[in-house]
C-alpha cells in the first residue's frame, strides 16, 4: 500500500471554540482520496473540523 503525507492547515477545535491549529503526518492508504478521507475522519473524531483544504502527497 502506498505511503502518503498530509498537511491540514486551519483546523477549528470544536472543544475549544475560537482555537485554530494545524496537523501533519504520514499514513498508508490505497489512494490519495482514501488517504484524505481517513485524515478527515481521524481529525473529526478528535474534535477538529478542517476549515481549509487538506494536502495529500505520495511519498
C-alpha positions in Angstrom: 0.0 0.0 0.0 1.4 3.4 -0.9 2.5 5.9 1.8 1.2 9.4 1.8 2.0 12.5 3.8 -0.7 15.1 4.7 -0.8 18.7 5.9 -4.0 20.1 7.3 -4.0 23.8 7.9 -6.6 25.8 9.8 -8.3 23.1 11.9 -11.1 24.5 14.1 -11.1 23.0 17.6 -14.7 22.1 18.4 -13.8 21.5 22.1 -12.2 25.0 22.4 -14.2 27.4 20.2 -12.0 30.1 18.6 -8.9 27.9 18.7 -7.3 27.0 15.4 -4.4 24.5 14.9 -2.8 22.5 12.1 -1.7 18.9 11.7 0.7 16.9 9.5 1.8 13.3 9.3 2.0 10.2 7.2 -0.2 7.2 6.6 -0.7 4.2 4.3 -3.7 4.2 2.0 -4.9 2.6 -1.2 -5.3 6.0 -3.0 -4.9 9.8 -2.4 -8.7 10.0 -1.9 -8.7 7.2 0.6 -5.9 9.0 2.5 -7.8 12.2 2.5 -11.0 10.5 3.8 -9.0 8.8 6.5 -7.4 12.0 7.6 -10.7 13.8 7.7 -12.3 11.0 9.7 -9.5 10.9 12.2 -9.4 14.7 12.7 -13.2 14.9 13.2 -13.1 12.0 15.7 -10.6 14.1 17.7 -12.8 17.2 17.7 -11.2 19.1 14.8 -13.0 20.4 11.8 -11.0 21.2 8.7 -11.7 24.8 7.5 -9.4 24.7 4.5 -8.1 22.1 2.2 -6.0 19.1 3.3 -2.9 18.5 1.1 -2.1 14.9 0.4 1.2 13.9 -1.4 2.6 10.4 -2.1 5.9 9.7 -0.5 
